[in-house]
Amino acid sequence: MNSPRKCKSWIESYVKYASVTEAPTRFHFWSGVSAVAGALRRRVWINMVRYQWYPSFYIILVAPPGVATKTTTVSTAMNFLRQIPGIHFGPDIVTWESLVCELAKVTENFEYKTDFMPMSAITLEAGELGNLIDPQNKDMMNLYVKLWDGAPKIEKSTKTSGCDMVEAPWVNLIGCTTPSWIADSMPQHAIGGGFVSRCIFVYAQEKEKYIAYVDEHVSDFDDKLQQDLLDDLTHMASTLIGPFTIDKEARDWGRSWYERMWKLAAKESNDALRDGYISRKQGHLHKTAMIISACRSDNMIITEEDLQISDQMLLTIEPDMAKVFSRVGKSEESNRVDQFLGYIKMKKEVTYESAYTQVHSYFTNFRDFEGILSGCIRSGKIRLEQRAAIMWLIWTGD
């Protein structure tokens, strides 16, 4: 039975509900994706015979402090998910050992056709990504890779607790961080590697809207829309079980898309971040298409339109991926230059005195500031302009 949603499309309706905040719309979209994924869990999949795609996502919202309401955006989506019976959330602070233990605690069975299938599913949410991952911990990163890939089971063996085996583990992760945290915490060798290539990084550099008082923007129908969204998400969580199918038109489109993607990748310069992401993009595309399909109806059919919408949403975040990792592996001085240029770019023009006052904590030695400023002027990013007795710095870069 193809039961209709109370909301025509859960994601579209959720974005309208949530977007009264200052966060960019794509923050709301991908937070909604995480909420739906958390409801579906490992009860649905796409069967590729040699492997399965499950709707597990590692979604990371990235923005400078105070620029976008990252934590509020995530909490809005997760508050819906927390109200659904049977949904398990993991601990606020995670080690790889504690993650395996939490998965083992929530193991359950669900009925599909005449069989009972195991599932150990949790959602992880954090306003600070560092509470969920340690990029320097190879055991943790390898565990997350196995979980995203849909490992049928995982084992943990320690001297004190013996061996824990988890059947059908599944993790859905959403977290928030800043470019500075990524620069300080992510090693250069991790770029393009297993974990990073399995993540959806959603970046915002500035506010999308300026809303001082959220209550002034809440609709009179807010309570009804909230209840409809919750009802739809609860229905998806309790009803959708089994494999999604990809219809003929979607498969035709998907073959052409796959060929174009790899031909284009072959022509572009070698880049570890891009190459790692490209190798996982087909998985990202089809996982997202499952979400789009589930948000519309119970038919569990992925259409050409589902794939096209998924592709478009991925295309909207890809241009900013390089910005997320732009400071990884750079020297401290190089990062200071980026911070200085970022300040001038944001202000467009600023007095010499104000600029030095703003970045004095970066350049405690005045000669260092003068040297950096001189280099920025020679590179064409900044020019000096005398106005009366005041010297101004003018942004002229891209």
C-alpha positions in Angstrom: 0.0 0.0 0.0 1.4 3.4 -1.0 0.2 5.6 1.9 0.6 9.3 1.3 2.4 11.6 3.6 0.6 14.2 5.6 3.4 16.5 4.3 3.7 16.1 0.5 7.4 15.7 1.0 8.9 15.4 4.5 12.2 17.1 3.6 10.6 20.0 1.8 8.1 20.6 4.6 10.8 20.2 7.3 13.0 22.8 5.6 10.1 25.3 5.5 9.4 24.5 9.2 13.0 24.9 10.3 14.3 27.7 8.1 13.0 30.6 10.3 16.5 30.4 11.8 19.6 32.1 10.4 21.2 28.8 9.2 21.6 28.3 5.4 18.8 26.2 3.8 21.2 23.4 2.9 22.0 23.1 6.7 18.3 22.4 7.2 18.1 20.0 4.3 21.0 17.8 5.4 19.8 17.9 9.0 16.4 16.7 7.8 18.2 13.9 5.8 19.9 12.8 9.1 16.6 12.8 10.9 14.9 10.6 8.2 18.0 8.3 8.1 17.8 7.9 11.9 14.1 6.8 11.5 14.8 4.3 8.7 17.9 2.8 10.3 19.1 -0.5 8.9 15.6 -1.7 8.2 15.9 -0.5 4.5 18.6 -0.9 1.9 19.5 -1.0 -1.8 20.7 -4.5 -2.7 23.7 -4.5 -5.1 24.1 -8.2 -4.5 27.9 -7.9 -3.7 27.1 -5.3 -1.1 24.2 -3.2 0.2 23.7 0.6 0.6 22.1 1.5 3.9 20.8 5.0 4.7 23.7 5.8 7.1 25.2 9.3 6.9 28.1 11.1 8.4 26.9 14.7 8.1 29.1 17.5 9.3 28.0 21.2 9.4 31.0 23.5 9.2 31.0 27.3 9.8 33.0 29.8 11.7 31.8 30.5 15.2 28.6 32.5 15.4 28.1 32.7 11.6 25.4 30.1 11.3 23.3 28.4 14.0 24.8 25.0 13.5 23.9 23.4 16.8 20.3 24.8 16.9 19.8 23.5 13.3 20.9 20.0 14.2 18.9 20.0 17.5 15.7 21.0 15.6 15.9 17.9 13.4 17.1 15.6 16.1 14.2 16.7 18.5 11.8 15.1 16.0 13.8 11.9 15.9 14.0 11.7 19.7 10.2 11.6 20.0 9.9 8.4 18.0 9.6 5.1 20.0 12.4 2.7 19.5 15.1 5.1 18.2 18.4 4.8 20.1 20.9 7.7 20.5 24.5 7.1 21.4 26.5 8.8 24.1 27.4 12.5 23.9 31.1 11.7 24.1 32.4 8.7 22.1 35.4 6.4 22.1 35.6 3.5 19.7 35.3 1.1 22.6 32.2 2.8 24.0 30.7 3.0 20.5 30.9 -0.8 20.1 29.4 -1.3 23.6 26.5 1.0 22.9 25.8 -0.8 19.6 25.8 -4.1 21.5 23.3 -2.8 24.0 20.7 -1.9 21.4 20.7 -5.1 19.3 17.2 -6.1 18.3 15.3 -8.0 15.6 12.8 -6.9 13.1 10.5 -9.0 11.0 10.9 -9.0 7.2 8.7 -11.4 5.3 9.1 -14.6 7.2 12.5 -13.9 8.8 13.7 -12.0 11.8 16.7 -9.9 11.0 19.1 -8.4 13.5 19.9 -4.7 13.8 22.1 -2.6 16.1 21.3 1.0 15.2 22.1 4.3 16.9 22.2 7.9 16.0 25.1 10.1 17.2 24.5 13.9 17.6 27.0 16.5 18.8 27.3 20.3 18.8 31.0 19.7 18.9 32.3 17.1 16.4 35.3 16.4 18.6 33.0 14.7 21.0 32.2 12.0 18.4 35.5 11.5 16.5 39.2 11.6 17.1 40.9 11.9 13.6 44.2 10.9 15.2 42.7 7.5 16.4 43.1 5.0 13.6 41.0 2.4 15.3 38.1 4.8 15.7 38.4 6.0 12.1 38.6 2.4 10.8 35.5 1.5 12.8 33.5 4.4 11.3 34.6 3.3 7.8 33.3 -0.3 8.4 30.0 1.0 9.8 29.3 3.3 6.8 30.1 0.4 4.4 27.5 -1.8 6.1 29.7 -4.4 7.8 27.5 -7.4 8.7 29.2 -7.5 12.1 32.0 -6.0 14.1 34.0 -7.3 17.0 35.8 -5.6 19.9 38.4 -7.5 21.9 40.1 -6.1 25.1 42.1 -7.6 27.9 39.5 -6.5 30.5 36.1 -7.1 28.9 36.9 -9.9 26.5 35.3 -9.9 23.1 32.1 -8.2 22.1 30.5 -9.0 18.7 27.8 -6.8 17.3 25.4 -8.1 14.6 24.3 -5.8 11.8 25.7 -2.5 13.2 24.5 0.8 11.9 25.5 4.4 12.8 24.0 7.7 11.7 26.2 10.7 12.7 25.6 14.4 12.6 27.9 16.9 14.2 29.0 20.5 14.0 32.4 22.1 13.9 34.5 25.0 12.6 37.2 25.3 10.0 39.7 26.0 12.8 38.9 22.6 14.5 39.4 20.8 11.2 42.7 22.6 10.6 43.9 21.8 14.1 42.6 18.2 14.4 42.6 16.7 11.0 46.0 15.3 9.8 47.0 15.9 6.2 47.1 12.2 5.4 43.4 11.9 6.4 42.3 14.1 3.5 40.7 12.0 0.9 41.0 8.9 3.1 38.5 6.5 4.3 36.5 8.5 6.8 36.6 11.9 5.1 35.4 10.5 1.8 32.4 9.0 3.6 31.3 12.3 5.1 29.0 15.0 3.8 30.5 18.3 4.7 28.1 21.2 4.5 29.9 24.6 4.7 28.6 28.1 5.4 30.7 31.2 5.5 28.0 33.8 6.2 24.5 34.1 7.5 21.7 33.5 5.0 19.2 35.7 6.8 19.2 38.2 9.7 16.6 37.2 12.1 16.7 38.9 15.5 13.5 37.5 16.9 12.5 34.0 15.7 9.0 34.2 17.2 8.2 36.9 14.7 8.7 34.5 11.8 6.8 31.4 13.1 3.7 30.6 11.2 0.2 30.4 12.8 0.2 26.8 11.5 3.5 25.9 13.2 1.9 23.5 15.7 0.0 21.6 13.0 3.0 21.4 10.7 5.2 20.1 13.6 2.7 17.4 14.4 2.3 16.4 10.8 6.1 16.1 10.5 6.3 14.0 13.6 3.5 11.8 12.4 5.1 11.2 9.0 8.5 10.5 10.5 7.0 8.0 13.0 5.1 6.3 10.1 8.4 5.9 8.2 10.1 4.5 11.2 7.4 1.9 11.8 6.4 1.0 8.3 9.3 1.0 5.8 11.1 -2.3 5.8 13.0 -4.1 3.1 14.9 -3.2 -0.1 14.4 -0.1 -2.2 14.2 -0.8 -6.0 15.6 1.4 -8.7 13.2 1.8 -11.6 14.3 1.5 -15.2 14.5 5.2 -16.0 16.5 5.8 -12.8 18.9 3.1 -13.8 19.3 4.5 -17.3 20.0 8.0 -15.8 22.3 6.5 -13.2 24.5 4.7 -15.8 24.9 7.9 -17.8 25.7 9.9 -14.6 28.3 7.4 -13.5 30.1 7.4 -16.8 30.1 11.2 -16.9 31.4 11.5 -13.4 34.4 9.3 -14.0 35.2 10.7 -17.4 35.2 14.2 -15.9 37.3 13.0 -12.9 39.9 11.6 -15.3 40.4 15.0 -16.9 40.8 16.9 -13.7 44.1 17.4 -11.8 45.0 14.9 -9.2 43.6 16.0 -5.8 43.3 13.7 -2.8 40.2 15.3 -1.4 38.3 15.2 -4.7 39.4 11.7 -5.6 38.4 10.3 -2.3 35.0 12.0 -2.5 34.4 10.9 -6.1 35.1 7.3 -5.1 32.2 7.4 -2.7 29.8 9.8 -4.6 27.7 7.0 -6.1 27.1 5.8 -2.6 26.2 9.3 -1.3 23.9 9.7 -4.3 21.9 6.5 -3.8 21.7 6.8 0.0 20.3 10.3 -0.4 17.9 9.1 -3.1 16.5 6.5 -0.6 15.8 9.4 1.8 14.1 11.5 -1.0 11.9 8.5 -1.9 10.9 7.7 1.7 9.9 11.3 2.2 7.3 11.1 -0.5 5.6 7.7 -0.1 5.8 4.1 1.0 6.4 2.6 -2.4 10.2 2.3 -1.8 10.9 2.9 -5.5 13.8 5.2 -6.4 12.9 7.2 -9.5 15.0 9.3 -12.0 13.7 12.4 -10.2 14.9 11.1 -6.8 18.4 10.6 -8.2 18.4 14.0 -9.9 17.4 15.8 -6.7 20.1 13.9 -4.8 22.6 14.9 -7.4 21.6 18.5 -7.3 21.8 18.7 -3.5 25.3 17.1 -3.6 26.4 19.6 -6.3 25.3 22.5 -4.0 27.8 21.5 -1.3 30.8 20.3 -3.4 32.2 23.8 -4.4 32.8 24.5 -0.7 34.5 21.3 0.3 37.9 22.7 -0.5 37.2 25.6 1.9 36.5 23.1 4.7 40.1 21.7 4.4 41.9 24.7 3.1 43.9 25.2 6.3 44.8 21.6 6.9 48.6 21.0 6.7 49.4 24.7 6.5 51.9 26.4 8.7 50.8 28.6 11.6 52.0 31.7 9.7 50.1 30.6 6.6 46.9 30.2 8.6 47.4 33.7 10.1 47.6 35.1 6.6 44.3 33.4 5.8 42.7 34.8 8.9 43.9 38.3 8.1 42.7 38.1 4.5 39.4 36.7 5.7 38.9 39.7 7.9 39.7 42.2 5.1 37.5 40.3 2.7 34.6 40.4 5.1 34.9 44.2 5.8 35.7 45.1 2.1 37.6 48.1 3.4 39.0 49.0 6.8 41.5 51.6 8.2 45.1 50.5 8.7 44.8 51.1 12.4 41.6 49.1 12.7 43.1 46.2 10.8 46.1 46.0 13.0 44.0 46.3 16.2 41.8 43.4 15.0 44.6 41.0 14.1 47.1 42.1 16.8 46.6 38.8 18.6 47.8 37.0 15.4 50.8 39.3 14.9 52.2 40.4 18.2 55.4 41.5 16.4 54.6 44.6 14.3 57.2 43.7 11.8 55.4 40.4 11.1 52.2 42.3 10.4 54.0 44.7 8.1 55.6 41.8 6.2 52.3 39.9 5.8 50.5 43.1 4.7 53.3 43.8 2.1 52.9 40.3 0.7 49.1 40.6 0.5 49.5 43.9 -1.4 52.1 42.4 -3.9 49.7 39.4 -4.5 47.0 41.8 -5.5 44.6 40.8 -2.8 44.7 44.2 -1.0 45.6 47.7 -2.0 46.4 50.8 0.1 44.4 54.0 -0.4 45.1 57.3 1.3 42.0 59.3 2.3 42.8 62.6 4.0 45.1 61.7 6.8 43.9 58.1 7.1 45.3 55.0 5.3 42.7 52.4 4.2 43.1 48.8 3.3 40.8 47.8 0.3 39.9 44.2 -0.6 40.6 43.6 -4.3 40.9 39.8 -4.3 38.4 37.2 -5.6 
